[in-house]
Amino acid sequence: MSNDPILKLRERIDALDEQLLELFNQRASCAVEVARVKRELSDDPEESIEFFKPEREAQVMKRLKALNKGPLSDEEVARLIRELMSACLALEQPLKIAYLGPEGTYTQTAALKHFGHSVSTAPMSSIPDVFAAVESGQTNYGLVPVENSTEGVISHTLDMFIDSSLRVCGEVEIPINHYMASKSADVSLIRHIYSHQQSFAQCRRWLDQNLPGVERIPVSSNAEAARLAASEDDAAAICGLPAVEIFGLKVCYENIEDLSDNTTRFVVIGKQDVAPSGNDKTSLLISTKNIPGALLGLLQPLADHGISMNKIESRPAQGYKWAYVFFIDVDGHQDDTNVISALKELKQQAALFKILGSYPKASL
Protein backbone atom coordinates (compact mmCIF):
# COMPACT_ATOMS: atom_id res chain seq x y z
CA MET A 1 0.00 0.00 0.00
CA SER A 2 1.27 3.46 -0.86
CA ASN A 3 2.45 5.86 1.85
CA ASP A 4 0.94 8.78 -0.05
CA PRO A 5 -1.55 10.32 2.49
CA ILE A 6 -3.83 11.64 -0.29
CA LEU A 7 -3.99 8.21 -1.91
CA LYS A 8 -4.85 6.62 1.44
CA LEU A 9 -7.65 9.09 1.97
CA ARG A 10 -8.97 8.41 -1.51
CA GLU A 11 -8.93 4.69 -0.85
CA ARG A 12 -10.88 5.31 2.35
CA ILE A 13 -13.40 7.42 0.42
CA ASP A 14 -13.79 4.67 -2.20
CA ALA A 15 -14.49 2.13 0.54
CA LEU A 16 -17.06 4.42 2.15
CA ASP A 17 -18.71 5.03 -1.22
CA GLU A 18 -19.11 1.28 -1.68
CA GLN A 19 -20.70 1.02 1.77
CA LEU A 20 -23.04 3.91 0.98
CA LEU A 21 -24.06 2.28 -2.29
CA GLU A 22 -24.88 -0.95 -0.51
CA LEU A 23 -26.86 0.89 2.18
CA PHE A 24 -28.75 2.98 -0.38
CA ASN A 25 -29.87 -0.16 -2.16
CA GLN A 26 -30.80 -1.85 1.10
CA ARG A 27 -32.99 1.14 1.94
CA ALA A 28 -34.54 1.03 -1.53
CA SER A 29 -35.28 -2.68 -1.09
CA CYS A 30 -37.07 -1.89 2.18
CA ALA A 31 -39.17 0.70 0.37
CA VAL A 32 -40.15 -1.85 -2.27
CA GLU A 33 -41.08 -4.28 0.50
CA VAL A 34 -43.21 -1.62 2.22
CA ALA A 35 -45.10 -1.13 -1.04
CA ARG A 36 -45.67 -4.89 -1.36
CA VAL A 37 -46.99 -5.19 2.21
CA LYS A 38 -49.30 -2.18 1.79
CA ARG A 39 -50.80 -3.74 -1.33
CA GLU A 40 -51.28 -7.10 0.43
CA LEU A 41 -52.99 -5.46 3.41
CA SER A 42 -55.29 -3.36 1.25
CA ASP A 43 -58.90 -4.53 1.26
CA ASP A 44 -59.31 -3.33 -2.31
CA PRO A 45 -56.24 -3.92 -4.54
CA GLU A 46 -57.67 -1.44 -7.03
CA GLU A 47 -57.96 1.42 -4.54
CA SER A 48 -55.46 4.26 -4.43
CA ILE A 49 -52.89 3.46 -1.74
CA GLU A 50 -51.16 6.41 -0.10
CA PHE A 51 -47.45 5.68 -0.29
CA PHE A 52 -46.34 9.24 0.37
CA LYS A 53 -46.65 10.04 4.08
CA PRO A 54 -45.69 13.67 4.84
CA GLU A 55 -45.71 13.10 8.60
CA ARG A 56 -43.36 10.11 8.31
CA GLU A 57 -40.92 12.02 6.11
CA ALA A 58 -40.97 14.96 8.53
CA GLN A 59 -40.20 12.65 11.44
CA VAL A 60 -37.31 11.01 9.58
CA MET A 61 -35.86 14.39 8.68
CA LYS A 62 -36.17 15.71 12.22
CA ARG A 63 -34.53 12.63 13.75
CA LEU A 64 -31.57 12.58 11.39
CA LYS A 65 -30.91 16.29 11.73
CA ALA A 66 -30.88 15.84 15.51
CA LEU A 67 -28.29 13.06 15.11
CA ASN A 68 -26.13 15.11 12.74
CA LYS A 69 -22.69 15.89 14.19
CA GLY A 70 -21.22 17.54 11.07
CA PRO A 71 -19.21 18.63 9.25
CA LEU A 72 -22.23 18.61 6.92
CA SER A 73 -24.78 21.27 7.87
CA ASP A 74 -28.34 20.34 8.79
CA GLU A 75 -29.45 21.93 5.52
CA GLU A 76 -27.12 19.72 3.48
CA VAL A 77 -28.17 16.62 5.41
CA ALA A 78 -31.82 17.49 4.78
CA ARG A 79 -31.18 17.91 1.05
CA LEU A 80 -29.35 14.57 0.76
CA ILE A 81 -31.97 12.67 2.78
CA ARG A 82 -34.78 14.27 0.78
CA GLU A 83 -33.29 13.02 -2.49
CA LEU A 84 -32.78 9.53 -1.06
CA MET A 85 -36.38 9.37 0.16
CA SER A 86 -37.58 10.71 -3.19
CA ALA A 87 -35.71 7.98 -5.10
CA CYS A 88 -37.04 5.27 -2.78
CA LEU A 89 -40.61 6.57 -2.99
CA ALA A 90 -40.39 6.49 -6.78
CA LEU A 91 -39.88 2.72 -6.53
CA GLU A 92 -43.15 2.45 -4.58
CA GLN A 93 -45.23 5.00 -6.48
CA PRO A 94 -43.91 7.59 -8.96
CA LEU A 95 -45.49 10.92 -7.99
CA LYS A 96 -46.62 13.65 -10.35
CA ILE A 97 -46.65 17.18 -8.96
CA ALA A 98 -48.46 20.15 -10.52
CA TYR A 99 -46.89 23.56 -10.05
CA LEU A 100 -47.33 27.12 -11.23
CA GLY A 101 -45.24 27.13 -14.41
CA PRO A 102 -43.62 27.38 -16.80
CA GLU A 103 -40.42 25.45 -16.14
CA GLY A 104 -37.92 27.45 -14.13
CA THR A 105 -40.29 29.18 -11.69
CA TYR A 106 -39.68 29.45 -7.97
CA THR A 107 -42.72 27.20 -7.49
CA GLN A 108 -40.96 24.40 -9.37
CA THR A 109 -37.91 24.95 -7.18
CA ALA A 110 -40.16 24.59 -4.12
CA ALA A 111 -41.73 21.40 -5.51
CA LEU A 112 -38.33 19.80 -6.05
CA LYS A 113 -37.11 20.89 -2.63
CA HIS A 114 -40.12 19.29 -0.96
CA PHE A 115 -40.49 16.12 -3.03
CA GLY A 116 -36.97 15.64 -4.43
CA HIS A 117 -35.92 15.24 -8.05
CA SER A 118 -37.33 11.71 -8.53
CA VAL A 119 -40.86 13.05 -9.01
CA SER A 120 -42.41 14.16 -12.27
CA THR A 121 -43.35 17.85 -12.31
CA ALA A 122 -46.17 19.23 -14.44
CA PRO A 123 -46.21 22.99 -15.17
CA MET A 124 -49.60 24.71 -15.08
CA SER A 125 -50.43 28.13 -16.47
CA SER A 126 -52.35 29.41 -13.44
CA ILE A 127 -53.08 28.72 -9.79
CA PRO A 128 -56.65 27.51 -10.59
CA ASP A 129 -55.12 25.07 -13.08
CA VAL A 130 -52.90 23.63 -10.33
CA PHE A 131 -55.97 23.05 -8.15
CA ALA A 132 -57.85 21.52 -11.09
CA ALA A 133 -54.99 19.13 -11.90
CA VAL A 134 -55.03 17.73 -8.36
CA GLU A 135 -58.82 17.64 -8.08
CA SER A 136 -59.15 15.70 -11.34
CA GLY A 137 -56.45 13.20 -10.41
CA GLN A 138 -54.19 14.36 -13.22
CA THR A 139 -51.48 14.83 -10.59
CA ASN A 140 -50.99 13.50 -7.06
CA TYR A 141 -50.23 16.87 -5.45
CA GLY A 142 -49.83 20.51 -6.32
CA LEU A 143 -47.56 23.36 -5.21
CA VAL A 144 -48.83 26.94 -5.02
CA PRO A 145 -47.34 30.11 -3.49
CA VAL A 146 -49.28 31.42 -0.50
CA GLU A 147 -47.26 34.33 0.94
CA ASN A 148 -44.05 36.32 0.66
CA SER A 149 -42.17 37.83 3.59
CA THR A 150 -41.85 41.15 1.74
CA GLU A 151 -45.14 41.53 -0.11
CA GLY A 152 -47.57 39.48 2.00
CA VAL A 153 -50.17 36.91 0.96
CA ILE A 154 -50.96 35.67 -2.54
CA SER A 155 -54.67 36.48 -2.46
CA HIS A 156 -55.50 34.36 -5.52
CA THR A 157 -54.29 31.23 -3.73
CA LEU A 158 -56.31 31.98 -0.60
CA ASP A 159 -59.44 32.60 -2.66
CA MET A 160 -59.12 29.16 -4.29
CA PHE A 161 -59.43 27.44 -0.92
CA ILE A 162 -62.88 28.90 -0.28
CA ASP A 163 -64.62 26.53 -2.72
CA SER A 164 -62.01 23.78 -3.14
CA SER A 165 -62.23 20.45 -1.33
CA LEU A 166 -58.45 20.02 -1.44
CA ARG A 167 -56.38 19.88 1.72
CA VAL A 168 -53.14 21.56 2.69
CA CYS A 169 -50.72 18.64 3.08
CA GLY A 170 -47.45 20.47 3.67
CA GLU A 171 -45.53 23.71 3.35
CA VAL A 172 -42.21 24.75 1.87
CA GLU A 173 -40.22 27.92 2.45
CA ILE A 174 -37.49 29.00 0.06
CA PRO A 175 -35.28 32.10 0.08
CA ILE A 176 -35.92 34.23 -2.97
CA ASN A 177 -32.82 35.59 -4.70
CA HIS A 178 -33.62 37.64 -7.77
CA TYR A 179 -31.26 37.90 -10.72
CA MET A 180 -31.40 40.43 -13.52
CA ALA A 181 -30.38 38.70 -16.73
CA SER A 182 -30.35 39.37 -20.47
CA LYS A 183 -28.99 37.91 -23.70
CA SER A 184 -25.72 39.86 -23.56
CA ALA A 185 -25.41 41.11 -19.94
CA ASP A 186 -24.79 44.57 -21.43
CA VAL A 187 -26.91 46.80 -19.21
CA SER A 188 -26.60 49.77 -21.57
CA LEU A 189 -28.77 47.91 -24.12
CA ILE A 190 -31.70 47.31 -21.74
CA ARG A 191 -34.83 49.31 -22.62
CA HIS A 192 -37.42 47.25 -20.74
CA ILE A 193 -37.56 44.59 -18.04
CA TYR A 194 -39.94 41.65 -17.78
CA SER A 195 -40.93 40.05 -14.47
CA HIS A 196 -43.82 38.96 -12.31
CA GLN A 197 -45.52 41.83 -10.48
CA GLN A 198 -44.51 40.37 -7.11
CA SER A 199 -40.86 40.39 -8.11
CA PHE A 200 -41.05 43.98 -9.28
CA ALA A 201 -42.45 44.86 -5.86
CA GLN A 202 -39.71 42.92 -4.07
CA CYS A 203 -37.01 44.76 -6.08
CA ARG A 204 -38.68 48.18 -6.25
CA ARG A 205 -36.06 50.15 -4.31
CA TRP A 206 -33.14 48.58 -6.22
CA LEU A 207 -34.79 49.30 -9.57
CA ASP A 208 -35.58 52.89 -8.62
CA GLN A 209 -31.97 53.49 -7.66
CA ASN A 210 -30.20 51.63 -10.46
CA LEU A 211 -32.53 51.58 -13.49
CA PRO A 212 -35.07 54.36 -12.88
CA GLY A 213 -35.90 55.06 -16.53
CA VAL A 214 -36.27 51.49 -17.76
CA GLU A 215 -39.79 50.29 -18.56
CA ARG A 216 -41.12 47.50 -16.32
CA ILE A 217 -43.49 45.03 -17.98
CA PRO A 218 -45.39 42.58 -15.73
CA VAL A 219 -45.84 39.01 -17.02
CA SER A 220 -47.38 35.80 -15.65
CA SER A 221 -44.19 34.38 -14.11
CA ASN A 222 -40.46 34.99 -13.80
CA ALA A 223 -39.78 32.03 -16.04
CA GLU A 224 -41.98 33.62 -18.72
CA ALA A 225 -39.98 36.83 -18.22
CA ALA A 226 -36.77 34.91 -18.89
CA ARG A 227 -38.24 33.33 -22.01
CA LEU A 228 -39.23 36.72 -23.40
CA ALA A 229 -35.88 38.31 -22.55
CA ALA A 230 -34.08 35.49 -24.34
CA SER A 231 -35.77 36.50 -27.61
CA GLU A 232 -35.04 40.24 -27.46
CA ASP A 233 -31.73 42.12 -27.63
CA ASP A 234 -32.91 45.12 -25.58
CA ALA A 235 -34.79 43.29 -22.82
CA ALA A 236 -33.90 41.88 -19.43
CA ALA A 237 -35.70 39.66 -16.94
CA ILE A 238 -35.89 39.50 -13.19
CA CYS A 239 -35.97 35.80 -12.40
CA GLY A 240 -34.39 32.97 -10.47
CA LEU A 241 -31.17 31.20 -11.37
CA PRO A 242 -32.94 28.08 -12.78
CA ALA A 243 -34.73 30.26 -15.36
CA VAL A 244 -31.45 32.03 -16.20
CA GLU A 245 -29.89 28.66 -16.98
CA ILE A 246 -32.87 27.15 -18.79
CA PHE A 247 -33.19 30.06 -21.23
CA GLY A 248 -29.47 30.64 -21.70
CA LEU A 249 -29.34 34.16 -20.30
CA LYS A 250 -26.35 35.98 -18.86
CA VAL A 251 -26.46 37.52 -15.41
CA CYS A 252 -26.29 41.31 -15.22
CA TYR A 253 -26.83 41.64 -11.46
CA GLU A 254 -27.26 39.16 -8.59
CA ASN A 255 -29.44 39.35 -5.48
CA ILE A 256 -31.29 42.55 -6.36
CA GLU A 257 -34.15 41.95 -3.90
CA ASP A 258 -34.60 44.86 -1.49
CA LEU A 259 -34.58 42.65 1.63
CA SER A 260 -31.88 40.02 2.08
CA ASP A 261 -34.20 37.67 3.99
CA ASN A 262 -36.85 37.69 1.24
CA THR A 263 -38.67 34.34 1.54
CA THR A 264 -41.73 32.82 -0.10
CA ARG A 265 -43.92 30.21 1.52
CA PHE A 266 -45.60 27.58 -0.66
CA VAL A 267 -48.21 25.01 0.32
CA VAL A 268 -48.68 21.46 -0.90
CA ILE A 269 -52.27 20.67 -1.86
CA GLY A 270 -53.71 17.17 -2.04
CA LYS A 271 -56.75 15.08 -1.25
CA GLN A 272 -55.84 13.38 2.01
CA ASP A 273 -55.52 14.39 5.65
CA VAL A 274 -52.04 14.18 7.15
CA ALA A 275 -51.43 12.40 10.46
CA PRO A 276 -49.59 14.18 13.29
CA SER A 277 -45.82 14.45 12.97
CA GLY A 278 -45.12 16.04 16.35
CA ASN A 279 -44.34 19.49 14.93
CA ASP A 280 -47.41 20.59 13.04
CA LYS A 281 -49.44 23.56 11.89
CA THR A 282 -53.18 23.78 11.17
CA SER A 283 -54.74 26.14 8.62
CA LEU A 284 -58.33 27.31 9.03
CA LEU A 285 -60.87 29.25 6.99
CA ILE A 286 -63.43 31.09 9.11
CA SER A 287 -66.06 33.78 8.70
CA THR A 288 -67.63 35.68 11.57
CA LYS A 289 -71.24 36.37 12.30
CA ASN A 290 -72.12 40.03 11.80
CA ILE A 291 -72.24 40.99 15.48
CA PRO A 292 -70.02 43.27 17.63
CA GLY A 293 -66.86 41.57 18.91
CA ALA A 294 -67.33 38.57 16.64
CA LEU A 295 -63.66 38.30 15.64
CA LEU A 296 -62.48 38.55 19.23
CA GLY A 297 -64.92 35.82 20.12
CA LEU A 298 -63.47 33.58 17.44
CA LEU A 299 -59.91 34.05 18.63
CA GLN A 300 -60.65 33.66 22.33
CA PRO A 301 -60.87 29.83 22.28
CA LEU A 302 -57.34 29.69 20.88
CA ALA A 303 -56.00 31.77 23.75
CA ASP A 304 -58.05 29.83 26.32
CA HIS A 305 -56.50 26.55 25.21
CA GLY A 306 -52.93 27.87 24.90
CA ILE A 307 -52.74 27.69 21.11
CA SER A 308 -50.41 30.07 19.31
CA MET A 309 -51.75 31.78 16.21
CA ASN A 310 -48.99 32.65 13.73
CA LYS A 311 -51.01 34.15 10.87
CA ILE A 312 -54.38 35.74 10.21
CA GLU A 313 -55.43 37.22 6.87
CA SER A 314 -58.82 38.55 5.76
CA ARG A 315 -60.42 38.33 2.33
CA PRO A 316 -63.75 39.77 1.13
CA ALA A 317 -66.53 37.18 1.21
CA GLN A 318 -67.83 36.69 -2.31
CA GLY A 319 -71.38 37.97 -2.73
CA TYR A 320 -71.56 39.73 0.64
CA LYS A 321 -70.76 43.42 0.84
CA TRP A 322 -68.37 44.30 3.71
CA ALA A 323 -68.28 40.68 4.89
CA TYR A 324 -64.98 38.87 5.27
CA VAL A 325 -63.48 35.42 5.62
CA PHE A 326 -60.33 34.87 7.68
CA PHE A 327 -57.44 32.54 6.96
CA ILE A 328 -55.75 31.52 10.19
CA ASP A 329 -52.65 29.39 10.88
CA VAL A 330 -52.19 27.96 14.37
CA ASP A 331 -49.59 25.74 15.99
CA GLY A 332 -50.57 22.13 16.55
CA HIS A 333 -52.48 19.37 14.78
CA GLN A 334 -56.27 19.14 14.52
CA ASP A 335 -56.05 15.80 16.37
CA ASP A 336 -54.21 17.32 19.38
CA THR A 337 -56.40 17.40 22.48
CA ASN A 338 -56.16 21.15 23.07
CA VAL A 339 -56.70 21.93 19.37
CA ILE A 340 -59.78 19.67 19.25
CA SER A 341 -61.31 21.56 22.18
CA ALA A 342 -60.50 24.99 20.77
CA LEU A 343 -61.81 24.20 17.30
CA LYS A 344 -65.04 22.77 18.73
CA GLU A 345 -65.74 26.06 20.52
CA LEU A 346 -64.63 28.09 17.52
CA LYS A 347 -66.91 26.18 15.16
CA GLN A 348 -69.93 26.93 17.35
CA GLN A 349 -69.35 30.68 17.01
CA ALA A 350 -68.38 30.88 13.33
CA ALA A 351 -70.72 31.52 10.43
CA LEU A 352 -68.36 29.45 8.24
CA PHE A 353 -65.78 27.03 9.59
CA LYS A 354 -63.40 24.94 7.47
CA ILE A 355 -60.22 23.12 8.39
CA LEU A 356 -57.92 23.43 5.38
CA GLY A 357 -55.49 20.89 6.78
CA SER A 358 -52.95 19.98 9.43
CA TYR A 359 -49.41 19.31 8.22
CA PRO A 360 -45.74 19.29 9.26
CA LYS A 361 -44.14 22.70 9.63
CA ALA A 362 -41.60 23.64 6.97
CA SER A 363 -38.10 22.34 7.66
CA LEU A 364 -34.76 23.47 6.26
C-alpha positions as CSV (number, residue, x, y, z in Angstrom):
1,M,0.0,0.0,0.0
2,S,1.3,3.5,-0.9
3,N,2.4,5.9,1.8
4,D,0.9,8.8,0.0
5,P,-1.6,10.3,2.5
6,I,-3.8,11.6,-0.3
7,L,-4.0,8.2,-1.9
8,K,-4.9,6.6,1.4
9,L,-7.6,9.1,2.0
10,R,-9.0,8.4,-1.5
11,E,-8.9,4.7,-0.9
12,R,-10.9,5.3,2.3
13,I,-13.4,7.4,0.4
14,D,-13.8,4.7,-2.2
15,A,-14.5,2.1,0.5
16,L,-17.1,4.4,2.1
17,D,-18.7,5.0,-1.2
18,E,-19.1,1.3,-1.7
19,Q,-20.7,1.0,1.8
20,L,-23.0,3.9,1.0
21,L,-24.1,2.3,-2.3
22,E,-24.9,-0.9,-0.5
23,L,-26.9,0.9,2.2
24,F,-28.7,3.0,-0.4
25,N,-29.9,-0.2,-2.2
26,Q,-30.8,-1.9,1.1
27,R,-33.0,1.1,1.9
28,A,-34.5,1.0,-1.5
29,S,-35.3,-2.7,-1.1
30,C,-37.1,-1.9,2.2
31,A,-39.2,0.7,0.4
32,V,-40.2,-1.8,-2.3
33,E,-41.1,-4.3,0.5
34,V,-43.2,-1.6,2.2
35,A,-45.1,-1.1,-1.0
36,R,-45.7,-4.9,-1.4
37,V,-47.0,-5.2,2.2
38,K,-49.3,-2.2,1.8
39,R,-50.8,-3.7,-1.3
40,E,-51.3,-7.1,0.4
41,L,-53.0,-5.5,3.4
42,S,-55.3,-3.4,1.2
43,D,-58.9,-4.5,1.3
44,D,-59.3,-3.3,-2.3
45,P,-56.2,-3.9,-4.5
46,E,-57.7,-1.4,-7.0
47,E,-58.0,1.4,-4.5
48,S,-55.5,4.3,-4.4
49,I,-52.9,3.5,-1.7
50,E,-51.2,6.4,-0.1
51,F,-47.4,5.7,-0.3
52,F,-46.3,9.2,0.4
53,K,-46.7,10.0,4.1
54,P,-45.7,13.7,4.8
55,E,-45.7,13.1,8.6
56,R,-43.4,10.1,8.3
57,E,-40.9,12.0,6.1
58,A,-41.0,15.0,8.5
59,Q,-40.2,12.6,11.4
60,V,-37.3,11.0,9.6
61,M,-35.9,14.4,8.7
62,K,-36.2,15.7,12.2
63,R,-34.5,12.6,13.7
64,L,-31.6,12.6,11.4
65,K,-30.9,16.3,11.7
66,A,-30.9,15.8,15.5
67,L,-28.3,13.1,15.1
68,N,-26.1,15.1,12.7
69,K,-22.7,15.9,14.2
70,G,-21.2,17.5,11.1
71,P,-19.2,18.6,9.3
72,L,-22.2,18.6,6.9
73,S,-24.8,21.3,7.9
74,D,-28.3,20.3,8.8
75,E,-29.5,21.9,5.5
76,E,-27.1,19.7,3.5
77,V,-28.2,16.6,5.4
78,A,-31.8,17.5,4.8
79,R,-31.2,17.9,1.1
80,L,-29.4,14.6,0.8
81,I,-32.0,12.7,2.8
82,R,-34.8,14.3,0.8
83,E,-33.3,13.0,-2.5
84,L,-32.8,9.5,-1.1
85,M,-36.4,9.4,0.2
86,S,-37.6,10.7,-3.2
87,A,-35.7,8.0,-5.1
88,C,-37.0,5.3,-2.8
89,L,-40.6,6.6,-3.0
90,A,-40.4,6.5,-6.8
91,L,-39.9,2.7,-6.5
92,E,-43.1,2.4,-4.6
93,Q,-45.2,5.0,-6.5
94,P,-43.9,7.6,-9.0
95,L,-45.5,10.9,-8.0
96,K,-46.6,13.7,-10.3
97,I,-46.6,17.2,-9.0
98,A,-48.5,20.2,-10.5
99,Y,-46.9,23.6,-10.0
100,L,-47.3,27.1,-11.2
101,G,-45.2,27.1,-14.4
102,P,-43.6,27.4,-16.8
103,E,-40.4,25.4,-16.1
104,G,-37.9,27.4,-14.1
105,T,-40.3,29.2,-11.7
106,Y,-39.7,29.4,-8.0
107,T,-42.7,27.2,-7.5
108,Q,-41.0,24.4,-9.4
109,T,-37.9,24.9,-7.2
110,A,-40.2,24.6,-4.1
111,A,-41.7,21.4,-5.5
112,L,-38.3,19.8,-6.1
113,K,-37.1,20.9,-2.6
114,H,-40.1,19.3,-1.0
115,F,-40.5,16.1,-3.0
116,G,-37.0,15.6,-4.4
117,H,-35.9,15.2,-8.1
118,S,-37.3,11.7,-8.5
119,V,-40.9,13.0,-9.0
120,S,-42.4,14.2,-12.3
121,T,-43.3,17.9,-12.3
122,A,-46.2,19.2,-14.4
123,P,-46.2,23.0,-15.2
124,M,-49.6,24.7,-15.1
125,S,-50.4,28.1,-16.5
126,S,-52.3,29.4,-13.4
127,I,-53.1,28.7,-9.8
128,P,-56.7,27.5,-10.6
129,D,-55.1,25.1,-13.1
130,V,-52.9,23.6,-10.3
131,F,-56.0,23.1,-8.2
132,A,-57.9,21.5,-11.1
133,A,-55.0,19.1,-11.9
134,V,-55.0,17.7,-8.4
135,E,-58.8,17.6,-8.1
136,S,-59.2,15.7,-11.3
137,G,-56.5,13.2,-10.4
138,Q,-54.2,14.4,-13.2
139,T,-51.5,14.8,-10.6
140,N,-51.0,13.5,-7.1
141,Y,-50.2,16.9,-5.5
142,G,-49.8,20.5,-6.3
143,L,-47.6,23.4,-5.2
144,V,-48.8,26.9,-5.0
145,P,-47.3,30.1,-3.5
146,V,-49.3,31.4,-0.5
147,E,-47.3,34.3,0.9
148,N,-44.1,36.3,0.7
149,S,-42.2,37.8,3.6
150,T,-41.8,41.1,1.7
151,E,-45.1,41.5,-0.1
152,G,-47.6,39.5,2.0
153,V,-50.2,36.9,1.0
154,I,-51.0,35.7,-2.5
155,S,-54.7,36.5,-2.5
156,H,-55.5,34.4,-5.5
157,T,-54.3,31.2,-3.7
158,L,-56.3,32.0,-0.6
159,D,-59.4,32.6,-2.7
160,M,-59.1,29.2,-4.3
161,F,-59.4,27.4,-0.9
162,I,-62.9,28.9,-0.3
163,D,-64.6,26.5,-2.7
164,S,-62.0,23.8,-3.1
165,S,-62.2,20.5,-1.3
166,L,-58.4,20.0,-1.4
167,R,-56.4,19.9,1.7
168,V,-53.1,21.6,2.7
169,C,-50.7,18.6,3.1
170,G,-47.4,20.5,3.7
171,E,-45.5,23.7,3.4
172,V,-42.2,24.8,1.9
173,E,-40.2,27.9,2.4
174,I,-37.5,29.0,0.1
175,P,-35.3,32.1,0.1
176,I,-35.9,34.2,-3.0
177,N,-32.8,35.6,-4.7
178,H,-33.6,37.6,-7.8
179,Y,-31.3,37.9,-10.7
180,M,-31.4,40.4,-13.5
181,A,-30.4,38.7,-16.7
182,S,-30.3,39.4,-20.5
183,K,-29.0,37.9,-23.7
184,S,-25.7,39.9,-23.6
185,A,-25.4,41.1,-19.9
186,D,-24.8,44.6,-21.4
187,V,-26.9,46.8,-19.2
188,S,-26.6,49.8,-21.6
189,L,-28.8,47.9,-24.1
190,I,-31.7,47.3,-21.7
191,R,-34.8,49.3,-22.6
192,H,-37.4,47.2,-20.7
193,I,-37.6,44.6,-18.0
194,Y,-39.9,41.6,-17.8
195,S,-40.9,40.1,-14.5
196,H,-43.8,39.0,-12.3
197,Q,-45.5,41.8,-10.5
198,Q,-44.5,40.4,-7.1
199,S,-40.9,40.4,-8.1
200,F,-41.0,44.0,-9.3
201,A,-42.5,44.9,-5.9
202,Q,-39.7,42.9,-4.1
203,C,-37.0,44.8,-6.1
204,R,-38.7,48.2,-6.3
205,R,-36.1,50.2,-4.3
206,W,-33.1,48.6,-6.2
207,L,-34.8,49.3,-9.6
208,D,-35.6,52.9,-8.6
209,Q,-32.0,53.5,-7.7
210,N,-30.2,51.6,-10.5
211,L,-32.5,51.6,-13.5
212,P,-35.1,54.4,-12.9
213,G,-35.9,55.1,-16.5
214,V,-36.3,51.5,-17.8
215,E,-39.8,50.3,-18.6
216,R,-41.1,47.5,-16.3
217,I,-43.5,45.0,-18.0
218,P,-45.4,42.6,-15.7
219,V,-45.8,39.0,-17.0
220,S,-47.4,35.8,-15.6
221,S,-44.2,34.4,-14.1
222,N,-40.5,35.0,-13.8
223,A,-39.8,32.0,-16.0
224,E,-42.0,33.6,-18.7
225,A,-40.0,36.8,-18.2
226,A,-36.8,34.9,-18.9
227,R,-38.2,33.3,-22.0
228,L,-39.2,36.7,-23.4
229,A,-35.9,38.3,-22.6
230,A,-34.1,35.5,-24.3
231,S,-35.8,36.5,-27.6
232,E,-35.0,40.2,-27.5
233,D,-31.7,42.1,-27.6
234,D,-32.9,45.1,-25.6
235,A,-34.8,43.3,-22.8
236,A,-33.9,41.9,-19.4
237,A,-35.7,39.7,-16.9
238,I,-35.9,39.5,-13.2
239,C,-36.0,35.8,-12.4
240,G,-34.4,33.0,-10.5
241,L,-31.2,31.2,-11.4
242,P,-32.9,28.1,-12.8
243,A,-34.7,30.3,-15.4
244,V,-31.5,32.0,-16.2
245,E,-29.9,28.7,-17.0
246,I,-32.9,27.1,-18.8
247,F,-33.2,30.1,-21.2
248,G,-29.5,30.6,-21.7
249,L,-29.3,34.2,-20.3
250,K,-26.4,36.0,-18.9
251,V,-26.5,37.5,-15.4
252,C,-26.3,41.3,-15.2
253,Y,-26.8,41.6,-11.5
254,E,-27.3,39.2,-8.6
255,N,-29.4,39.3,-5.5
256,I,-31.3,42.5,-6.4
257,E,-34.2,41.9,-3.9
258,D,-34.6,44.9,-1.5
259,L,-34.6,42.6,1.6
260,S,-31.9,40.0,2.1
261,D,-34.2,37.7,4.0
262,N,-36.8,37.7,1.2
263,T,-38.7,34.3,1.5
264,T,-41.7,32.8,-0.1
265,R,-43.9,30.2,1.5
266,F,-45.6,27.6,-0.7
267,V,-48.2,25.0,0.3
268,V,-48.7,21.5,-0.9
269,I,-52.3,20.7,-1.9
270,G,-53.7,17.2,-2.0
271,K,-56.8,15.1,-1.3
272,Q,-55.8,13.4,2.0
273,D,-55.5,14.4,5.7
274,V,-52.0,14.2,7.1
275,A,-51.4,12.4,10.5
276,P,-49.6,14.2,13.3
277,S,-45.8,14.5,13.0
278,G,-45.1,16.0,16.4
279,N,-44.3,19.5,14.9
280,D,-47.4,20.6,13.0
281,K,-49.4,23.6,11.9
282,T,-53.2,23.8,11.2
283,S,-54.7,26.1,8.6
284,L,-58.3,27.3,9.0
285,L,-60.9,29.3,7.0
286,I,-63.4,31.1,9.1
287,S,-66.1,33.8,8.7
288,T,-67.6,35.7,11.6
289,K,-71.2,36.4,12.3
290,N,-72.1,40.0,11.8
291,I,-72.2,41.0,15.5
292,P,-70.0,43.3,17.6
293,G,-66.9,41.6,18.9
294,A,-67.3,38.6,16.6
295,L,-63.7,38.3,15.6
296,L,-62.5,38.6,19.2
297,G,-64.9,35.8,20.1
298,L,-63.5,33.6,17.4
299,L,-59.9,34.1,18.6
300,Q,-60.6,33.7,22.3
301,P,-60.9,29.8,22.3
302,L,-57.3,29.7,20.9
303,A,-56.0,31.8,23.8
304,D,-58.0,29.8,26.3
305,H,-56.5,26.6,25.2
306,G,-52.9,27.9,24.9
307,I,-52.7,27.7,21.1
308,S,-50.4,30.1,19.3
309,M,-51.8,31.8,16.2
310,N,-49.0,32.6,13.7
311,K,-51.0,34.1,10.9
312,I,-54.4,35.7,10.2
313,E,-55.4,37.2,6.9
314,S,-58.8,38.5,5.8
315,R,-60.4,38.3,2.3
316,P,-63.8,39.8,1.1
317,A,-66.5,37.2,1.2
318,Q,-67.8,36.7,-2.3
319,G,-71.4,38.0,-2.7
320,Y,-71.6,39.7,0.6
321,K,-70.8,43.4,0.8
322,W,-68.4,44.3,3.7
323,A,-68.3,40.7,4.9
324,Y,-65.0,38.9,5.3
325,V,-63.5,35.4,5.6
326,F,-60.3,34.9,7.7
327,F,-57.4,32.5,7.0
328,I,-55.7,31.5,10.2
329,D,-52.7,29.4,10.9
330,V,-52.2,28.0,14.4
331,D,-49.6,25.7,16.0
332,G,-50.6,22.1,16.6
333,H,-52.5,19.4,14.8
334,Q,-56.3,19.1,14.5
335,D,-56.0,15.8,16.4
336,D,-54.2,17.3,19.4
337,T,-56.4,17.4,22.5
338,N,-56.2,21.1,23.1
339,V,-56.7,21.9,19.4
340,I,-59.8,19.7,19.3
341,S,-61.3,21.6,22.2
342,A,-60.5,25.0,20.8
343,L,-61.8,24.2,17.3
344,K,-65.0,22.8,18.7
345,E,-65.7,26.1,20.5
346,L,-64.6,28.1,17.5
347,K,-66.9,26.2,15.2
348,Q,-69.9,26.9,17.3
349,Q,-69.3,30.7,17.0
350,A,-68.4,30.9,13.3
351,A,-70.7,31.5,10.4
352,L,-68.4,29.5,8.2
353,F,-65.8,27.0,9.6
354,K,-63.4,24.9,7.5
355,I,-60.2,23.1,8.4
356,L,-57.9,23.4,5.4
357,G,-55.5,20.9,6.8
358,S,-52.9,20.0,9.4
359,Y,-49.4,19.3,8.2
360,P,-45.7,19.3,9.3
361,K,-44.1,22.7,9.6
362,A,-41.6,23.6,7.0
363,S,-38.1,22.3,7.7
364,L,-34.8,23.5,6.3
